[in-house]
Amino acid sequence: MVEIMAYTKAEKRALDVVVDEIDRLSCCRLSHLQVARRAGVGRSTVRSAIAKAVSLGALQVQRRQNDGLTNVMRRV
């Protein structure tokens, strides 16, 4: 479960998009821009929210830098 108190309202909206995608498809492959547009926030807010969730152990991110595809996020 994502720890709510650690996030701003905008970060929470971004994480809601990520979590909804994970619930629907078992992982989230949306780009930061796609998450930002769906949540109505900026890309830096999405990056900050994901970084906080990873540091709190709520999300795991599989970085895919070499294949040109988006990262894969999963709940821990």
N, C-alpha and C positions, 0 to 999 in steps of 0.2 A: 504494500500500500504506500502511496506517495504521501510523504509528510507535508501537510498543508501549511503549517506555520512558517516554514522555511522559505516560502515563495511569495513573491508579490502577486497581486491579482492578475496582472498581465502574464506572468510566468505560469500561473495556475491555468489560465485559458490555453496557453500553448501546450502544457502537459496534458490537459484534457483531450486535445486533438490527438496527441501521441498515444495516450492510453486507449482512447476509442478505437484507433487504428489497430493497436495491439490486440484489443479484445475481439475485433472483427476478423483479423487475419493472422493472429498469433505473433506478429512482429510489425514494426513500422518502418517502411522504406521511403517515407516522404522526405523530400528535401527540406532544409530549413525554410526556404522561401515558401514552399507549399504549406507547411505548418503555420508559418506567419500569416499567410493570406487567409487560411481557414479560421485562425484564432483572432484575426484582426489586430495583430501586434507586429512589431518589427523583427527582423532576423536576429539582431543582437539579443533581443529578449528571449527568443527561442534558444539561441546558443547558451545563454546564461541559465535558463531553466533546465536544459539538458545537462549542463555541467554540474549544477547543484544536485540534480537527481542522481547522477552517476556518483558524485562524492558522498551522497547519503546512502548509497547502495540500493536505490529504488529502481534504477535502470542499468542495463548493460548495453554498451554500444560496440558493435563490431565494425571497425573502421575498414573501408574498402577503397583505399586511395589509388591503387594501381589499375583498377579495372574500369574507372570512369563512372561507376554506379554510385548511388547514394549509400550512406551507412545504414546498418540494420540495427534497430533498437528493440530490446526485449525487456520485460519486467524481470526483476531478480526474485 
